[in-house]
């Protein structure tokens, strides 16, 4: 009788474990996704600030691809 009661509890516990494991995976996945978004946004802000600082100091040269988009590379065997 004692063994039967223990088996019933164990059978009911396994679906609960699956449910908890699913929620833990979901929660940690959301946390990792949010941290990666924060990291990417932080990098973008840092790059933008450095570009603004270069523009303010007069050292920034905007790249102009209009003149060189159809010319071959000068490295020789690159193309």
Secondary structure as a PSIPRED ss2 file (coil, helix, strand):
# PSIPRED VFORMAT (PSIPRED V4.0)

   1 X C   1.000  0.000  0.000
   2 X H   0.000  1.000  0.000
   3 X H   0.000  1.000  0.000
   4 X H   0.000  1.000  0.000
   5 X H   0.000  1.000  0.000
   6 X H   0.000  1.000  0.000
   7 X H   0.000  1.000  0.000
   8 X H   0.000  1.000  0.000
   9 X H   0.000  1.000  0.000
  10 X H   0.000  1.000  0.000
  11 X H   0.000  1.000  0.000
  12 X H   0.000  1.000  0.000
  13 X H   0.000  1.000  0.000
  14 X H   0.000  1.000  0.000
  15 X H   0.000  1.000  0.000
  16 X H   0.000  1.000  0.000
  17 X H   0.000  1.000  0.000
  18 X H   0.000  1.000  0.000
  19 X H   0.000  1.000  0.000
  20 X H   0.000  1.000  0.000
  21 X H   0.000  1.000  0.000
  22 X H   0.000  1.000  0.000
  23 X H   0.000  1.000  0.000
  24 X H   0.000  1.000  0.000
  25 X H   0.000  1.000  0.000
  26 X H   0.000  1.000  0.000
  27 X H   0.000  1.000  0.000
  28 X H   0.000  1.000  0.000
  29 X H   0.000  1.000  0.000
  30 X H   0.000  1.000  0.000
  31 X H   0.000  1.000  0.000
  32 X H   0.000  1.000  0.000
  33 X H   0.000  1.000  0.000
  34 X H   0.000  1.000  0.000
  35 X H   0.000  1.000  0.000
  36 X H   0.000  1.000  0.000
  37 X H   0.000  1.000  0.000
  38 X H   0.000  1.000  0.000
  39 X H   0.000  1.000  0.000
  40 X H   0.000  1.000  0.000
  41 X H   0.000  1.000  0.000
  42 X H   0.000  1.000  0.000
  43 X H   0.000  1.000  0.000
  44 X H   0.000  1.000  0.000
  45 X H   0.000  1.000  0.000
  46 X H   0.000  1.000  0.000
  47 X H   0.000  1.000  0.000
  48 X H   0.000  1.000  0.000
  49 X H   0.000  1.000  0.000
  50 X H   0.000  1.000  0.000
  51 X H   0.000  1.000  0.000
  52 X H   0.000  1.000  0.000
  53 X H   0.000  1.000  0.000
  54 X H   0.000  1.000  0.000
  55 X H   0.000  1.000  0.000
  56 X H   0.000  1.000  0.000
  57 X H   0.000  1.000  0.000
  58 X C   1.000  0.000  0.000
  59 X C   1.000  0.000  0.000
  60 X C   1.000  0.000  0.000
  61 X C   1.000  0.000  0.000
  62 X C   1.000  0.000  0.000
  63 X C   1.000  0.000  0.000
  64 X C   1.000  0.000  0.000
  65 X C   1.000  0.000  0.000
  66 X C   1.000  0.000  0.000
  67 X C   1.000  0.000  0.000
  68 X C   1.000  0.000  0.000
  69 X C   1.000  0.000  0.000
  70 X C   1.000  0.000  0.000
  71 X C   1.000  0.000  0.000
  72 X C   1.000  0.000  0.000
  73 X C   1.000  0.000  0.000
  74 X C   1.000  0.000  0.000
  75 X C   1.000  0.000  0.000
  76 X C   1.000  0.000  0.000
  77 X C   1.000  0.000  0.000
  78 X C   1.000  0.000  0.000
  79 X C   1.000  0.000  0.000
